[in-house]
Amino acid sequence: MPNPIGKKSPYSASFTARALGYYEMESILPVMLDESISDKVRVLTQDSSHLQLATLQSRKRVLSEMLVRFNAVDQSFWNRYVGLGEKEKRLALLFVILKSYRLLFELQVNLVIPKYYSPDRVLTKNDVFAAISEVASRDEFVDSWSEDTRNRASSQYVTILRQAGLIDEETGELREPDVADDELAYYAKIGEIWFLQACLLPGYRVEQIKQMAL
């Protein structure tokens, strides 16, 4: 059912500015966590050595999305993040992305998880495109997206999952992340059990991790 007139859509395609954003977050975090720097946005946009993009407009666009993700969690999350290994950081960025973008959260719950438990675990851009089209049938804003926008959003989400470790590089199949249970227990400790399910963990493993978090 379309949005009631005047109701703002909860969805956005702005995440297409960057995929997982691992290297970008690595670049901006030292500035974002440095309390001695007052105008962090100016530093990150004016100095191209941070985001390493040629134009000011490009840096502003990418930084805008990275800040959406940075602000989706509190600073204690990022203070912990800097001490993680790369695999753990990439999974943490998926957590942040799913908290930042309603569309991607819904795709993870309504498409990716059922797909993982189906006979065919290969997630394609066409699968995501079809799921976005289903969202468009009940949201006027998404319905207004061009085919090109839907294609870019679809491709970018598959890329995000691959970069986060939830898609096997060789087979293209969805998989559980190669991250230790004690790291996954962090998400249970902060009350984000849903993320364990979003990571395609079976119920028994989720329960084991919940017990570790007590």
Backbone bond lengths (Angstrom), bond angles and torsions (degrees), N, CA, C in turn:
res aa  C-N    CA-C-N  psi(-1)  N-CA   C-N-CA  omega(-1)  CA-C   N-CA-C  phi
1 M - - - 1.461 - - 1.525 109.15 -
2 P 1.324 119.67 131.30 1.459 121.73 -177.38 1.522 111.45 -61.46
3 N 1.358 114.07 159.06 1.456 118.77 175.79 1.518 110.70 -59.89
4 P 1.334 117.69 141.40 1.460 119.22 170.78 1.522 109.33 -59.85
5 I 1.317 116.92 148.51 1.457 120.95 -178.10 1.523 109.43 -57.35
6 G 1.330 114.88 131.20 1.458 120.90 177.65 1.516 114.61 89.40
7 K 1.332 117.75 -11.19 1.457 119.85 179.70 1.526 109.78 -82.86
8 K 1.314 115.77 126.97 1.463 120.57 -178.00 1.522 110.70 -74.64
9 S 1.319 115.81 138.08 1.455 120.60 178.14 1.526 110.44 -69.39
10 P 1.325 117.59 141.45 1.467 120.33 176.30 1.523 112.73 -83.63
11 Y 1.332 116.73 -0.71 1.459 121.09 -173.04 1.526 112.72 -101.49
12 S 1.322 114.61 157.52 1.460 120.93 179.25 1.523 108.96 -153.26
13 A 1.333 115.37 149.56 1.465 120.45 174.25 1.524 110.58 -107.76
14 S 1.328 116.50 13.17 1.469 119.83 -175.70 1.522 112.76 -65.61
15 F 1.341 117.28 -19.52 1.469 120.31 178.89 1.522 111.96 -62.19
16 T 1.327 117.39 -15.65 1.471 119.79 179.99 1.526 112.09 -68.16
17 A 1.335 117.67 -10.56 1.469 120.49 177.37 1.522 111.23 -60.95
18 R 1.312 117.04 -31.41 1.458 122.98 176.11 1.513 108.63 -151.95
19 A 1.335 116.74 154.03 1.465 119.84 177.84 1.528 108.35 -81.17
20 L 1.317 118.50 -117.03 1.460 119.99 -178.51 1.526 110.93 -66.37
21 G 1.335 116.82 -35.23 1.462 120.73 178.04 1.516 114.10 77.34
22 Y 1.337 117.05 28.21 1.468 120.29 -177.73 1.522 111.59 -60.04
23 Y 1.319 116.85 -52.38 1.467 119.85 -176.32 1.525 111.65 -69.82
24 E 1.316 115.88 -34.88 1.466 119.43 177.71 1.527 111.22 -64.86
25 M 1.336 116.57 -42.22 1.462 118.78 179.14 1.518 110.82 -67.34
26 E 1.320 116.86 -37.08 1.462 119.82 175.89 1.524 110.74 -59.52
27 S 1.335 116.00 -34.88 1.461 120.79 -177.14 1.528 112.98 -75.72
28 I 1.328 116.21 -37.05 1.469 117.49 -174.09 1.525 113.58 -91.39
29 L 1.322 118.20 -21.26 1.465 119.45 -174.69 1.525 114.34 -60.20
30 P 1.352 119.34 -41.53 1.474 117.45 178.57 1.523 112.50 -56.40
31 V 1.324 117.10 -36.59 1.464 120.56 178.26 1.524 110.41 -74.54
32 M 1.333 117.02 -44.98 1.459 120.84 -176.54 1.531 112.00 -63.62
33 L 1.319 117.47 -30.28 1.460 121.14 -177.39 1.520 112.82 -95.67
34 D 1.326 116.65 -1.04 1.473 121.31 179.78 1.530 109.22 -88.35
35 E 1.318 116.45 106.48 1.460 120.80 -176.59 1.519 113.20 -69.27
36 S 1.331 117.49 -14.53 1.467 120.40 -179.63 1.530 112.10 -80.26
37 I 1.346 116.70 -11.95 1.468 120.36 179.91 1.523 108.13 -98.02
38 S 1.314 116.57 116.08 1.464 120.25 -175.75 1.529 112.13 -83.65
39 D 1.322 117.14 -48.91 1.467 120.46 -177.59 1.529 109.30 -99.73
40 K 1.317 115.18 78.55 1.462 120.38 -174.13 1.524 112.23 -67.11
41 V 1.324 116.96 -38.64 1.461 120.57 -179.00 1.526 110.37 -62.59
42 R 1.327 117.03 -43.03 1.465 119.66 179.48 1.518 110.90 -62.51
43 V 1.327 117.08 -44.33 1.462 120.71 179.54 1.526 111.01 -59.76
44 L 1.330 116.27 -44.45 1.466 120.49 -175.26 1.524 113.05 -74.70
45 T 1.314 117.58 -26.12 1.472 119.56 179.62 1.522 112.18 -90.80
46 Q 1.333 117.49 -36.69 1.461 119.73 -176.60 1.523 112.86 -78.20
47 D 1.324 116.38 -32.28 1.469 121.17 -178.97 1.529 108.68 -96.88
48 S 1.325 116.60 106.87 1.470 121.11 -175.56 1.518 113.46 -71.21
49 S 1.324 118.15 -8.00 1.462 119.85 -179.53 1.520 112.69 -69.93
50 H 1.326 117.04 -17.08 1.456 119.91 -178.92 1.532 111.58 -80.79
51 L 1.306 117.33 -60.32 1.465 120.67 -178.32 1.527 112.75 -92.55
52 Q 1.312 116.83 -12.77 1.468 122.86 175.40 1.531 112.45 52.50
53 L 1.318 114.74 46.86 1.466 121.73 173.42 1.517 107.83 -116.10
54 A 1.317 115.48 142.73 1.461 119.85 -168.37 1.524 114.03 -67.15
55 T 1.330 117.29 -39.77 1.461 119.54 -173.02 1.531 112.02 -107.33
56 L 1.318 114.63 150.55 1.462 120.57 177.84 1.527 110.61 -60.30
57 Q 1.337 116.89 -40.25 1.464 120.79 -178.99 1.522 111.29 -62.43
58 S 1.329 116.94 -40.87 1.470 120.94 178.16 1.520 110.84 -64.15
59 R 1.328 116.36 -42.10 1.463 120.09 179.82 1.525 110.75 -64.61
60 K 1.327 116.62 -40.88 1.467 120.02 178.86 1.523 111.41 -63.48
61 R 1.333 116.51 -42.09 1.466 120.26 -178.00 1.529 111.04 -65.33
62 V 1.320 116.74 -46.92 1.463 119.95 -178.63 1.527 110.10 -68.17
63 L 1.331 116.81 -42.51 1.459 119.45 -179.39 1.529 110.68 -62.34
64 S 1.317 116.86 -37.72 1.465 119.88 179.17 1.519 111.11 -56.32
65 E 1.325 117.32 -43.23 1.466 120.56 -180.00 1.523 111.73 -73.98
66 M 1.323 117.35 -35.82 1.455 119.23 178.09 1.524 110.65 -65.84
67 L 1.326 116.90 -32.41 1.462 120.20 178.19 1.527 111.48 -72.79
68 V 1.341 117.13 -33.56 1.466 119.90 173.41 1.529 108.66 -56.94
69 R 1.307 116.69 -43.99 1.459 121.64 -178.31 1.535 110.76 -71.81
70 F 1.313 116.33 -43.06 1.469 120.33 179.11 1.522 110.69 -58.25
71 N 1.315 116.95 -41.75 1.466 121.69 -175.63 1.527 113.77 -82.69
72 A 1.326 117.13 -2.68 1.468 120.38 179.71 1.530 112.30 -74.14
73 V 1.319 115.91 -17.34 1.468 121.65 179.32 1.525 108.43 -132.75
74 D 1.327 116.86 167.11 1.462 118.07 -178.26 1.530 110.85 -85.15
75 Q 1.315 115.83 171.40 1.465 120.06 -172.99 1.517 112.77 -65.93
76 S 1.328 117.55 -27.14 1.463 119.50 179.01 1.526 111.08 -61.29
77 F 1.328 116.30 -32.35 1.469 120.68 176.61 1.523 109.79 -60.79
78 W 1.333 116.11 -46.33 1.467 120.29 -177.26 1.530 111.64 -72.93
79 N 1.325 116.65 -32.91 1.466 118.92 176.58 1.521 110.31 -62.06
80 R 1.316 116.38 -36.97 1.460 120.93 176.88 1.528 110.70 -74.35
81 Y 1.307 116.10 -39.42 1.464 123.60 -176.50 1.530 111.45 -54.42
82 V 1.313 117.73 -42.57 1.465 119.98 -173.29 1.522 112.36 -63.26
83 G 1.317 118.01 -19.95 1.458 120.63 179.90 1.523 114.26 -93.42
84 L 1.339 117.55 1.46 1.460 121.28 -178.15 1.524 112.16 -83.73
85 G 1.335 115.99 162.57 1.447 121.70 171.28 1.530 109.95 -78.20
86 E 1.321 116.90 170.68 1.468 119.84 -174.51 1.522 113.07 -62.50
87 K 1.334 118.37 -44.16 1.475 119.95 -179.81 1.520 111.03 -60.04
88 E 1.327 115.73 -41.71 1.453 120.48 -179.28 1.531 111.17 -68.96
89 K 1.323 116.12 -36.56 1.469 120.18 177.28 1.528 110.78 -64.90
90 R 1.304 116.45 -42.28 1.462 119.83 -178.82 1.535 110.70 -63.37
91 L 1.325 116.12 -39.66 1.465 118.46 178.04 1.532 110.17 -68.73
92 A 1.314 116.76 -37.68 1.466 120.76 177.73 1.523 110.77 -62.03
93 L 1.314 117.22 -36.03 1.461 120.36 178.11 1.523 111.54 -68.03
94 L 1.326 116.57 -33.81 1.470 118.70 174.60 1.526 109.79 -63.38
95 F 1.317 116.96 -42.05 1.469 121.02 177.00 1.527 110.41 -56.81
96 V 1.317 116.18 -46.18 1.466 120.89 -179.23 1.527 110.87 -64.08
97 I 1.316 116.54 -41.14 1.469 120.96 -179.62 1.530 110.89 -64.46
98 L 1.314 116.76 -42.90 1.464 119.45 -179.99 1.530 111.61 -66.28
99 K 1.325 116.63 -28.00 1.464 120.36 175.42 1.531 111.48 -78.87
100 S 1.323 116.54 -23.19 1.467 120.94 -174.76 1.518 113.76 -87.02
101 Y 1.335 117.38 -31.58 1.464 121.05 -170.84 1.528 110.48 -126.61
102 R 1.323 115.12 112.40 1.472 120.92 -177.47 1.531 111.39 -58.11
103 L 1.309 117.25 -40.22 1.462 120.24 -178.18 1.521 110.76 -59.70
104 L 1.315 116.93 -45.01 1.465 119.94 -176.65 1.527 111.31 -70.81
105 F 1.319 116.90 -34.15 1.463 119.61 174.37 1.526 110.14 -61.07
106 E 1.320 116.34 -45.82 1.464 119.61 -179.03 1.530 111.42 -67.06
107 L 1.322 117.29 -36.96 1.466 119.70 176.58 1.531 110.95 -63.48
108 Q 1.324 115.85 -38.69 1.461 119.24 -179.85 1.530 110.72 -64.99
109 V 1.328 116.06 -42.21 1.470 120.89 -176.96 1.528 111.85 -76.26
110 N 1.315 116.47 -44.40 1.473 120.74 -170.68 1.527 114.37 -92.13
111 L 1.335 116.38 -19.53 1.468 119.66 -178.76 1.519 112.22 -117.23
112 V 1.315 117.08 -55.18 1.464 120.53 -170.22 1.527 112.25 -68.33
113 I 1.323 117.24 -48.05 1.467 118.74 -178.85 1.534 111.60 -61.84
114 P 1.353 119.48 -50.25 1.475 118.45 176.58 1.532 112.68 -59.70
115 K 1.328 116.89 -36.80 1.466 120.43 179.46 1.525 111.02 -62.04
116 Y 1.327 116.19 -39.44 1.462 120.75 -179.79 1.525 111.49 -62.46
117 Y 1.319 116.70 -34.52 1.460 120.23 -178.03 1.533 112.90 -93.57
118 S 1.321 115.98 12.00 1.461 120.86 177.28 1.531 109.90 -96.55
119 P 1.329 119.19 168.33 1.469 121.08 178.40 1.528 112.87 -62.09
120 D 1.336 117.36 -29.79 1.460 121.98 -178.85 1.519 109.42 -109.31
121 R 1.328 116.51 105.83 1.465 121.33 -175.88 1.527 113.29 -91.87
122 V 1.304 118.08 4.46 1.467 120.41 -179.79 1.527 109.00 -81.16
123 L 1.322 115.79 115.89 1.463 121.48 179.11 1.527 109.06 -93.30
124 T 1.315 117.26 123.25 1.456 121.33 -178.38 1.527 111.03 -111.02
125 K 1.319 114.29 165.08 1.462 119.97 175.64 1.525 110.26 -60.25
126 N 1.318 116.65 -35.63 1.466 120.07 -179.93 1.528 111.73 -65.58
127 D 1.339 116.77 -34.16 1.466 120.29 176.19 1.524 109.80 -61.49
128 V 1.330 115.47 -45.34 1.464 120.00 -178.34 1.526 110.11 -68.79
129 F 1.330 116.47 -40.23 1.472 120.84 179.08 1.531 110.19 -58.47
130 A 1.319 116.28 -44.15 1.466 120.32 -179.90 1.523 110.97 -64.49
131 A 1.341 116.89 -38.31 1.458 120.13 179.46 1.526 111.12 -68.27
132 I 1.327 116.94 -37.62 1.463 120.37 176.98 1.529 109.85 -66.38
133 S 1.314 116.61 -37.83 1.470 120.02 177.66 1.521 111.25 -63.86
134 E 1.330 116.58 -33.65 1.467 119.76 176.71 1.531 109.96 -66.34
135 V 1.335 116.44 -40.73 1.471 120.18 176.24 1.526 109.20 -62.32
136 A 1.333 116.51 -39.57 1.466 121.13 -179.49 1.523 112.11 -61.26
137 S 1.325 117.05 -27.69 1.468 120.06 -178.96 1.522 112.71 -68.37
138 R 1.342 116.38 -15.39 1.468 119.91 -179.75 1.528 112.71 -125.20
139 D 1.327 116.91 5.51 1.461 119.58 179.28 1.526 109.19 -136.87
140 E 1.323 116.48 118.59 1.461 120.79 -174.54 1.525 112.48 -64.52
141 F 1.330 116.67 -35.65 1.460 118.94 -178.82 1.523 111.08 -65.55
142 V 1.320 117.04 -48.12 1.468 120.18 178.37 1.524 110.00 -64.52
143 D 1.322 116.35 -35.73 1.459 120.46 177.97 1.532 111.88 -62.04
144 S 1.339 115.83 -25.30 1.467 120.12 -179.78 1.523 112.83 -80.58
145 W 1.326 118.13 -10.48 1.458 120.68 -179.28 1.526 110.45 -66.08
146 S 1.308 115.05 140.74 1.463 120.21 176.58 1.522 109.70 -72.18
147 E 1.311 115.94 165.39 1.466 120.11 176.24 1.521 110.59 -60.73
148 D 1.335 116.01 -36.47 1.466 119.82 178.91 1.531 111.01 -62.87
149 T 1.337 117.15 -42.82 1.467 120.58 178.74 1.522 110.51 -63.43
150 R 1.314 116.65 -43.24 1.471 119.70 179.39 1.530 111.09 -64.71
151 N 1.325 116.27 -38.17 1.465 119.79 177.46 1.525 111.37 -64.79
152 R 1.334 116.40 -43.90 1.468 119.92 179.67 1.521 110.59 -64.72
153 A 1.319 117.15 -42.48 1.462 120.54 178.73 1.532 110.71 -62.51
154 S 1.318 116.49 -40.75 1.466 121.54 -178.97 1.528 110.89 -65.55
155 S 1.321 116.15 -48.23 1.464 120.58 179.85 1.519 111.33 -62.99
156 Q 1.326 115.77 -41.58 1.454 119.97 -177.16 1.520 111.71 -65.54
157 Y 1.335 116.95 -36.22 1.459 117.77 -179.42 1.526 111.86 -70.14
158 V 1.312 117.26 -39.00 1.465 119.78 175.32 1.528 109.55 -61.06
159 T 1.317 116.43 -40.51 1.463 120.93 178.07 1.522 111.15 -63.20
160 I 1.326 117.15 -42.97 1.470 121.32 178.49 1.528 110.48 -57.59
161 L 1.320 116.79 -46.83 1.462 120.46 -178.88 1.523 111.27 -65.25
162 R 1.317 116.24 -37.51 1.471 119.58 177.98 1.534 110.53 -66.47
163 Q 1.313 116.64 -44.98 1.456 120.47 -178.84 1.524 112.10 -68.09
164 A 1.335 116.82 -26.24 1.465 120.74 178.97 1.523 112.54 -83.24
165 G 1.335 117.00 -9.35 1.463 120.60 178.24 1.508 115.16 94.61
166 L 1.336 117.91 14.02 1.462 121.05 180.00 1.527 112.90 -99.16
167 I 1.328 117.24 1.34 1.461 121.54 173.42 1.522 107.99 -128.72
168 D 1.312 116.12 127.95 1.461 121.55 179.67 1.523 109.90 -66.88
169 E 1.317 116.49 128.98 1.468 121.56 -176.68 1.530 112.27 -63.55
170 E 1.321 117.65 -31.61 1.466 121.17 -175.93 1.519 112.82 -88.03
171 T 1.320 116.69 -44.97 1.468 119.69 -174.09 1.528 113.37 -95.66
172 G 1.330 116.59 -20.70 1.463 119.81 -175.98 1.520 113.05 77.34
173 E 1.338 116.28 6.71 1.464 119.92 -178.98 1.530 111.61 -84.57
174 L 1.314 115.62 147.56 1.459 120.46 172.27 1.517 109.07 -64.48
175 R 1.319 116.39 146.84 1.463 120.91 -179.98 1.526 109.97 -152.80
176 E 1.328 115.33 164.25 1.462 120.32 173.05 1.526 108.60 -71.84
177 P 1.322 118.47 150.34 1.464 119.66 179.01 1.521 111.41 -70.44
178 D 1.316 115.96 147.78 1.465 121.90 178.79 1.533 108.73 -87.52
179 V 1.330 114.24 68.91 1.462 121.64 -177.33 1.526 107.53 -133.17
180 A 1.320 116.29 138.34 1.467 121.37 -175.43 1.525 112.38 -65.41
181 D 1.329 115.10 151.69 1.459 120.70 -178.67 1.527 112.51 -60.75
182 D 1.339 117.21 -34.25 1.466 117.91 -178.02 1.527 111.29 -67.68
183 E 1.320 117.02 -27.08 1.461 120.19 174.54 1.524 110.08 -75.71
184 L 1.314 116.62 -42.16 1.462 120.06 178.55 1.529 111.48 -64.24
185 A 1.325 116.30 -27.66 1.461 120.29 179.69 1.529 111.41 -62.82
186 Y 1.307 117.41 -23.23 1.473 120.55 177.63 1.522 110.53 -56.37
187 Y 1.335 116.46 -41.57 1.465 119.82 -177.48 1.529 111.09 -68.49
188 A 1.329 116.51 -32.31 1.465 119.53 174.73 1.527 109.90 -68.65
189 K 1.317 116.30 -39.32 1.470 120.46 -178.57 1.520 111.98 -63.39
190 I 1.328 117.14 -32.04 1.467 119.21 -178.78 1.537 111.50 -95.13
191 G 1.327 115.78 12.32 1.461 119.99 173.81 1.514 115.76 80.31
192 E 1.338 117.13 22.00 1.471 121.05 -177.02 1.534 109.85 -112.73
193 I 1.331 115.54 54.56 1.467 121.42 -178.84 1.525 111.22 -57.48
194 W 1.315 117.33 -34.39 1.467 121.34 -178.57 1.517 111.65 -53.57
195 F 1.347 116.82 -30.94 1.459 119.18 -177.05 1.523 111.69 -68.75
196 L 1.319 117.23 -30.81 1.462 119.92 176.54 1.524 110.08 -63.51
197 Q 1.317 115.75 -40.33 1.464 120.03 176.60 1.523 110.86 -69.01
198 A 1.334 116.48 -37.09 1.465 120.77 177.74 1.517 111.59 -65.76
199 C 1.340 116.41 -23.69 1.465 121.64 177.18 1.524 112.60 -84.66
200 L 1.340 115.57 8.93 1.466 122.28 173.68 1.522 113.31 71.64
201 L 1.327 116.57 22.92 1.454 119.56 178.69 1.522 109.99 -77.43
202 P 1.328 118.13 138.95 1.472 120.28 177.57 1.527 110.31 -68.37
203 G 1.319 116.01 158.61 1.449 121.44 -175.25 1.518 114.33 -55.38
204 Y 1.345 116.72 -41.00 1.461 119.11 -177.39 1.521 111.12 -64.90
205 R 1.348 116.05 -35.63 1.470 119.04 -179.96 1.525 110.86 -72.68
206 V 1.333 116.13 -36.85 1.460 119.83 175.59 1.526 109.63 -58.95
207 E 1.333 116.68 -43.20 1.466 120.58 -179.78 1.527 110.91 -64.69
208 Q 1.341 117.19 -40.06 1.453 120.98 178.44 1.531 110.49 -62.30
209 I 1.317 115.79 -42.13 1.463 120.21 -178.50 1.532 110.36 -69.47
210 K 1.310 116.67 -37.87 1.473 119.93 176.17 1.534 110.68 -59.88
211 Q 1.317 116.36 -39.35 1.473 119.53 178.15 1.525 111.15 -66.74
212 M 1.319 117.22 -36.52 1.463 121.03 176.95 1.518 111.46 -63.24
213 A 1.322 116.08 -30.87 1.469 121.37 -174.57 1.525 112.58 -80.58
214 L 1.334 117.04 -11.47 1.476 119.43 -177.08 1.529 111.40 -68.67
